[in-house]
Amino acid sequence: MLARFCYALVLGLLLASAGLGCPAGAADTSTDNGGICVACIGIRVGPPRVVRGPAADIADNRFTEIELPNGTFRGFDAHGETRAIDGKHAWDMGASGRVVLGPGASGSFDSCGQWLNHAERAGAATLGFIHAETACNYAAGQTHKSMALATSNDDGLTWRPLGQIITGTDSPTPGRNTGEGDCTAVDGHDGYYYAYCFRARDGSLIAARAPVSDPAPGNWQKYLNGKWDQPGLGGNATRLANGAGASVARWTTTGDLVLTGWVPGGLGLFLTRDHVSLKPMPAPLLVADPGNWRRPAASELIAYPVLLNARDGSNQLSDSWMLVYAYWPPGGGHADKYLVFRDVTVTTAAAATGPQTGVLLARWYNPALHDRWSTTGPVPGNDTAYRLEGRSGYLLTAAQGPVPTTELEDCVSNRPGHPDHLLAEKGFCEAHAYQRLRTAGWVYTQAGPGMISLYRCYNAKEQSHFASNAPDCEQLGEREQLLGYALSQ
């Protein structure tokens, strides 16, 4: 999959430089997205659950799942072949998987693999939207993509292929990524399924649709110059945006489609009511430093994000979402990949009332290492080596609003002995023999309504730093300094 790594790296950098997101702190209360006030939406991202990994052969698709008739869930994870995983809850996807899709015959459009990117209930059957690749030479940066459709009558354990539904205008080319694929699809509840896809030749996000009544091959039409009239098989399409990091869901509260995508500062959200005009949320959903696909690397890496309903696992979203993505920790190699789930709670108001987006600062404790780790990022070994000990408010995902803020970094000690994880203001760590891991987020420098104090504390006996909202550090150590003011909720 090295070829897929390379194009995602390049396009992620292009997207960040394009500046598709609103400027940090911009209070956009306009309602030109069909009546919704984008800045009136409040988002809180909860603690991460690391549910699979580490392994190299996981989390190479947009994770998808369905609810089974008995109330349990079946998820689909892919890396060339697709595996079905059963769990009691929508996030409970740590069990062993069974292969349900694999590479096709030599010379076929799916000879290099089948990645199930979206499973959609259609009456008693399940539709499978499958990313396929052929003519692959990953070491040379080459593969050719398309999308196919399949149906299942046993909840995704066996699939009947229907054929390709989306192909590009180009052909396999030595040393290049070609074709169109990496699509996710959603029922727009207007009589159509909508698919948003990556066009490899120019890194574009494109769209296609087909009637819900008959989404078979030949019935898909791409969007070009204001019309849905180009054939899904070989037709041209309008570039909607940069295509890296894109996936689609439908927010049932408003009827809008919600797309993920990379913006300056992290993973952003875009809303659309007309299916083609993408309105960015003012602040990133998740803070993310520029990643590096050439592993191992000093930076962490996030890829293949998707939004699912926390209650039923579909991509018809209530106000309780799940953000699911592939994750490599700082210093991790290709085999150090994890699948991460995070709860996302969404609220709406009549007007913009305060900071839009916050991500939980969680505190994890590893008694064997005598290490308390206050972080907004995933913690490999969560609920085993490290256990969630506390919640210390929400950090901003950008310097939002007119009140001054301080950027905080998540760091770890370089000295011998057990790790000492430290939350500190930007620039502190590398000047004090700590390795910077990530941007944690922002805190306000002044107290205000809806804020709580955030202190850096130190336990001398365990030689461990941690964060706390209590002036006495919850009697777990001594207070070192006030870091700032986090969002209380």
C-alpha positions in Angstrom: 0.0 0.0 0.0 3.0 2.3 -0.3 1.5 4.0 -3.4 -1.6 4.9 -1.4 0.6 6.3 1.3 2.5 8.6 -1.1 -0.5 10.2 -2.8 -2.2 10.9 0.6 1.0 12.6 1.9 1.2 14.9 -1.1 -2.4 15.7 -1.1 -2.6 16.4 2.6 0.2 18.9 2.2 -1.6 20.5 -0.8 -4.9 20.7 1.1 -3.2 22.4 4.1 -1.6 25.0 1.9 -4.9 25.6 0.1 -6.4 27.0 3.3 -9.9 25.6 2.7 -10.9 26.2 6.4 -12.1 29.5 7.8 -9.5 31.6 9.6 -9.1 30.5 13.3 -11.6 32.4 15.4 -13.8 33.6 12.5 -17.3 33.8 13.8 -19.2 32.9 10.6 -22.9 33.1 11.5 -24.1 33.3 7.9 -26.8 30.9 6.9 -26.0 30.5 3.2 -25.8 26.7 3.6 -29.5 26.4 3.3 -30.4 28.1 6.5 -27.9 26.6 9.0 -25.7 28.8 11.1 -22.4 26.9 10.9 -20.8 28.8 13.8 -23.9 28.0 16.0 -22.8 24.3 16.1 -21.0 23.1 19.2 -18.7 20.1 19.0 -17.0 18.2 21.8 -14.6 15.3 21.0 -14.3 12.7 23.7 -11.5 10.4 24.8 -10.0 8.0 22.2 -10.5 4.2 22.3 -7.7 2.3 20.7 -9.6 -0.8 19.6 -7.3 -2.6 17.2 -3.5 -2.9 16.7 -0.7 -2.6 16.5 -0.5 -4.3 13.1 0.5 -3.3 9.6 -2.4 -5.1 7.9 -5.3 -3.2 9.4 -7.2 0.1 9.1 -6.5 0.8 5.4 -10.1 1.6 4.5 -12.8 3.9 5.7 -14.1 1.7 8.6 -17.8 0.8 8.2 -20.3 -1.2 10.1 -23.9 -2.4 10.4 -26.2 -3.3 13.3 -27.2 -6.9 13.3 -30.8 -8.1 13.9 -29.8 -9.2 17.5 -28.6 -5.8 18.4 -24.9 -6.5 18.1 -22.6 -5.0 15.4 -20.5 -6.1 12.5 -17.6 -3.9 11.4 -15.5 -4.2 8.3 -11.8 -3.5 8.4 -9.6 -3.8 5.2 -6.1 -4.0 3.9 -6.2 -5.5 0.5 -8.7 -8.0 1.8 -11.8 -7.1 3.9 -12.5 -8.7 7.3 -15.7 -8.8 9.2 -15.5 -8.2 13.0 -18.3 -8.7 15.5 -18.8 -6.7 18.7 -21.4 -6.0 21.3 -21.3 -2.3 20.9 -20.7 0.0 17.9 -17.1 0.8 19.2 -16.4 -2.8 20.3 -14.3 -3.8 17.3 -11.3 -5.6 18.8 -12.2 -9.2 18.1 -10.6 -11.3 15.4 -11.9 -10.9 11.9 -12.9 -13.3 9.2 -12.1 -12.6 5.5 -15.2 -11.8 3.5 -13.6 -10.1 0.4 -10.2 -10.7 -1.2 -8.3 -9.9 -4.4 -9.9 -10.9 -7.7 -8.5 -12.9 -10.5 -5.3 -11.8 -12.3 -6.0 -9.1 -14.7 -9.4 -8.1 -13.2 -10.2 -4.6 -12.0 -9.8 -5.9 -8.4 -6.8 -8.1 -8.8 -4.8 -6.2 -6.2 -7.6 -6.2 -3.5 -11.1 -5.2 -2.4 -11.6 -2.7 0.4 -15.1 -2.4 1.7 -15.5 1.4 2.3 -19.2 1.5 3.1 -21.9 -1.0 4.0 -25.5 0.2 3.5 -28.7 -1.5 4.7 -31.1 -1.9 1.7 -34.2 -3.7 3.0 -33.2 -7.3 3.9 -30.0 -7.0 1.9 -26.8 -5.1 2.5 -25.1 -3.0 -0.2 -21.3 -3.0 -0.3 -19.4 0.0 -1.8 -16.0 -1.5 -2.6 -12.8 0.3 -3.4 -10.8 -1.9 -5.9 -7.3 -1.8 -7.3 -5.5 -3.4 -10.2 -2.2 -3.0 -12.1 -0.4 -2.4 -8.8 3.3 -2.0 -8.3 3.3 -0.3 -4.8 7.0 -0.2 -4.6 7.0 2.0 -7.7 4.1 4.1 -6.6 1.7 2.6 -9.0 -1.9 1.4 -8.7 -5.2 1.9 -10.6 -8.5 2.5 -8.7 -12.2 2.0 -9.3 -15.4 1.5 -7.3 -17.6 -1.6 -7.4 -20.9 -2.6 -5.9 -21.9 -5.9 -4.3 -24.8 -7.2 -2.3 -25.0 -9.5 0.7 -28.0 -11.4 2.1 -26.2 -12.7 5.3 -25.1 -9.4 6.9 -21.8 -9.1 5.0 -20.4 -12.5 5.5 -20.6 -13.4 1.8 -21.0 -11.0 -1.2 -22.4 -11.2 -4.7 -20.5 -8.8 -7.0 -22.6 -6.5 -9.3 -19.7 -4.9 -11.1 -18.0 -1.5 -11.3 -19.9 1.7 -10.8 -17.3 4.4 -10.9 -14.1 4.5 -13.1 -11.9 7.3 -14.2 -11.0 8.8 -17.6 -7.4 7.5 -17.5 -5.7 4.1 -17.8 -3.0 2.4 -15.7 0.3 4.2 -16.0 3.7 3.0 -14.9 4.9 4.7 -11.7 1.6 6.6 -11.2 -1.6 6.4 -9.2 -4.6 6.5 -11.6 -8.3 5.9 -11.7 -11.0 7.0 -9.2 -11.9 5.3 -5.9 -11.6 5.6 -2.1 -15.3 6.5 -2.2 -17.7 6.6 0.7 -21.4 6.8 0.0 -24.5 7.9 1.8 -28.3 7.8 1.4 -29.3 11.5 0.9 -32.9 10.7 1.7 -34.0 12.5 -1.4 -34.1 9.4 -3.6 -30.4 9.2 -4.3 -27.2 7.6 -3.0 -24.3 10.1 -3.1 -20.7 8.9 -3.4 -17.7 11.2 -2.8 -14.5 9.9 -4.4 -10.8 10.6 -4.8 -9.6 11.2 -8.4 -5.9 10.2 -8.4 -4.7 12.1 -11.5 -5.2 15.6 -9.9 -6.0 14.8 -6.2 -9.6 16.0 -6.5 -12.8 15.2 -4.6 -15.5 14.4 -7.0 -19.2 13.3 -6.6 -21.5 10.8 -8.2 -25.1 9.7 -7.5 -27.5 6.9 -8.4 -31.2 6.3 -7.6 -31.8 4.5 -4.3 -34.3 2.4 -6.2 -31.7 1.0 -8.6 -28.0 1.8 -7.8 -26.7 -0.9 -10.1 -23.7 -0.4 -12.5 -24.6 1.9 -15.3 -27.0 4.0 -13.2 -24.4 6.2 -11.6 -24.0 9.8 -12.8 -21.1 12.1 -12.0 -21.5 15.8 -11.2 -20.0 18.1 -13.9 -20.5 21.9 -14.4 -23.8 22.1 -12.5 -25.4 18.8 -13.7 -25.5 15.2 -12.7 -25.2 13.9 -16.2 -21.8 12.3 -16.8 -21.6 8.5 -16.7 -20.1 6.9 -13.6 -18.1 4.6 -15.8 -15.5 6.7 -17.6 -17.2 10.1 -17.3 -15.6 13.4 -16.3 -16.5 15.3 -13.1 -16.1 18.7 -11.5 -13.4 19.1 -8.8 -15.2 20.0 -5.6 -12.1 20.2 -3.3 -8.9 18.5 -2.6 -9.7 14.8 -2.0 -7.4 13.7 0.8 -9.1 12.7 4.1 -12.6 12.8 2.7 -15.5 10.7 3.8 -19.2 11.5 3.9 -22.1 11.0 6.3 -25.6 12.6 6.7 -26.5 14.6 9.8 -30.2 13.8 10.4 -30.7 16.8 12.7 -30.4 19.3 9.8 -30.4 17.0 6.7 -27.0 18.3 5.7 -24.2 16.0 4.4 -21.1 16.2 6.5 -17.7 15.6 5.0 -14.3 15.2 6.6 -11.2 16.7 5.0 -7.8 18.1 6.0 -7.6 21.8 6.8 -4.8 24.0 8.2 -4.3 22.8 11.7 -6.0 19.4 11.5 -9.0 17.4 10.5 -11.9 19.6 9.4 -15.6 19.3 8.8 -17.6 20.6 5.8 -21.3 20.8 5.4 -23.4 20.7 2.2 -27.1 20.8 1.6 -26.9 20.9 -2.2 -24.3 18.1 -2.3 -21.6 20.1 -4.1 -21.1 23.4 -2.2 -18.9 22.6 0.8 -19.0 25.0 3.7 -16.2 24.6 6.2 -16.6 24.6 10.0 -14.7 27.5 11.5 -12.4 25.3 13.6 -10.9 21.8 13.1 -12.7 18.8 14.5 -9.3 17.4 15.7 -5.9 19.0 16.1 -3.3 17.3 13.9 0.3 18.2 13.1 1.6 17.5 9.6 2.1 13.8 9.4 4.7 11.7 7.6 3.8 8.5 5.7 7.5 7.5 5.6 7.6 5.5 8.8 9.1 5.5 11.4 8.8 9.2 11.8 8.9 11.6 14.8 5.3 12.8 14.1 2.1 10.9 14.6 -0.1 10.2 11.6 -3.9 10.1 11.2 -5.6 8.6 8.1 -8.9 7.4 6.7 -11.2 9.3 9.0 -14.9 8.5 8.9 -18.0 9.6 10.9 -20.5 7.0 12.2 -23.6 7.1 14.3 -22.6 6.2 17.9 -26.0 4.4 18.4 -26.4 2.2 15.3 -23.0 2.4 13.5 -24.5 3.8 10.3 -23.5 7.0 8.6 -26.9 8.6 9.2 -25.8 10.7 12.2 -27.8 11.7 15.2 -26.1 14.2 17.6 -23.9 11.5 19.0 -21.2 10.6 16.5 -18.1 8.4 16.4 -15.0 9.5 14.7 -13.0 6.5 13.5 -9.5 6.6 12.0 -6.2 4.9 11.5 -3.4 6.0 13.8 0.4 5.7 14.0 2.0 7.1 17.2 5.1 9.3 17.2 8.1 7.2 16.3 5.9 4.3 15.1 6.7 2.3 12.0 4.2 0.8 9.5 3.5 -2.1 11.8 2.6 0.3 14.7 -0.8 1.1 13.2 -4.0 1.3 15.4 -7.7 1.7 14.8 -9.1 4.5 17.0 -12.7 5.4 17.9 -13.7 8.7 19.5 -17.2 9.8 20.7 -18.3 13.2 19.3 -21.2 15.1 20.8 -22.8 17.8 18.7 -25.2 20.6 19.8 -26.9 23.4 17.9 -28.0 26.9 19.1 -29.9 29.8 17.6 -26.7 32.0 17.6 -23.0 31.6 18.1 -22.5 31.6 21.9 -18.9 30.6 22.5 -16.0 28.3 21.4 -17.2 25.9 18.8 -14.9 22.9 19.1 -13.2 21.3 22.0 -11.3 18.1 22.5 -11.2 16.3 25.9 -7.9 16.4 27.9 -7.9 12.9 29.4 -5.5 11.7 32.1 -4.3 8.1 31.9 -2.4 6.3 34.6 0.1 3.4 34.2 0.9 2.1 37.7 3.7 -0.1 36.5 5.5 2.8 34.9 4.4 5.3 37.6 3.3 7.5 34.7 0.3 9.9 34.6 -0.3 11.0 31.0 -2.5 14.0 30.3 -3.2 14.1 26.6 -5.7 14.8 23.9 -4.2 12.0 21.7 -4.7 8.2 21.6 -2.8 6.2 24.2 -1.8 2.7 22.9 -2.5 0.2 25.6 -5.5 2.1 26.9 -7.6 0.1 29.3 -4.6 -2.3 29.7 -1.3 -0.7 30.5 -2.8 2.7 30.8 -6.3 3.3 32.3 -8.4 6.4 32.1 -8.1 8.2 35.5 -9.6 11.7 34.9 -11.1 14.2 32.6 -9.6 17.7 32.8 -11.9 19.8 30.5 -11.7 20.5 26.8 -8.9 22.2 24.9 -9.6 24.3 21.9 -8.6 23.0 18.5 -7.5 26.4 17.3 -6.9 29.8 18.8 -10.7 30.7 18.7 -12.2 34.0 19.7 -10.9 37.4 20.8 -9.5 36.2 24.2 -5.8 35.5 24.2 -4.8 31.8 24.2 -1.8 29.6 24.9 -0.8 26.7 22.7 0.0 23.5 24.7 2.2 20.6 23.6 2.2 17.0 24.7 5.7 15.8 25.5 7.7 12.9 27.0 11.0 12.9 28.8 14.3 12.0 27.0 16.2 11.0 30.2 16.7 7.4 31.2 14.2 5.6 33.4 10.4 5.5 33.2 8.6 8.0 30.9 7.5 11.3 32.3 4.7 12.8 30.1 4.4 16.5 30.3 1.8 19.1 29.2 3.5 22.4 28.6 3.3 25.7 26.7 4.7 25.6 23.2 8.5 25.7 23.0 9.0 24.5 26.6 9.6 20.8 26.0 12.5 20.8 23.6 14.2 23.4 25.7 14.0 21.2 28.8 15.1 17.7 27.6 11.6 16.6 26.6 10.6 15.2 23.2 7.6 16.9 21.6 4.9 14.4 20.7 2.0 16.6 19.3 0.1 19.8 19.6 -2.4 19.2 22.4 -4.6 22.2 21.9 -5.2 25.7 23.2 -6.3 27.2 26.6 -7.4 30.7 27.4 -5.0 32.9 29.4 -7.9 34.6 31.2 -10.8 33.1 33.2 -14.3 33.4 31.9 -17.7 31.7 31.9 -17.7 28.1 31.1 -14.0 27.7 31.9 -12.0 25.8 34.5 -8.4 26.3 35.7 -5.8 23.9 34.3 -2.7 23.3 36.4 0.5 21.4 35.7 1.4 19.2 38.7 4.3 17.0 39.7 4.5 13.8 41.9 8.0 13.8 43.2 7.8 10.2 44.4 6.8 8.8 41.1 8.7 11.5 39.1 5.6 12.1 37.0 4.0 15.3 35.7 0.2 15.5 35.1 -2.6 18.0 34.6 -5.4 18.8 37.1 -8.2 21.3 37.5 -7.7 21.3 41.3 -5.4 23.8 43.0 -4.2 21.0 45.3 -3.7 18.7 42.3 -6.2 16.3 43.8 -3.6 15.5 46.4 -1.7 13.4 43.8 1.3 15.8 43.8 2.3 19.4 44.0 1.2 22.3 41.8 3.9 23.7 39.5 2.0 26.3 37.5 -1.2 27.5 36.0 -1.3 26.5 32.4 -4.5 28.4 31.6 -8.2 27.9 31.4 -9.9 25.0 29.6 -13.5 24.6 28.6 -15.5 23.0 31.4 -17.9 21.3 28.9 
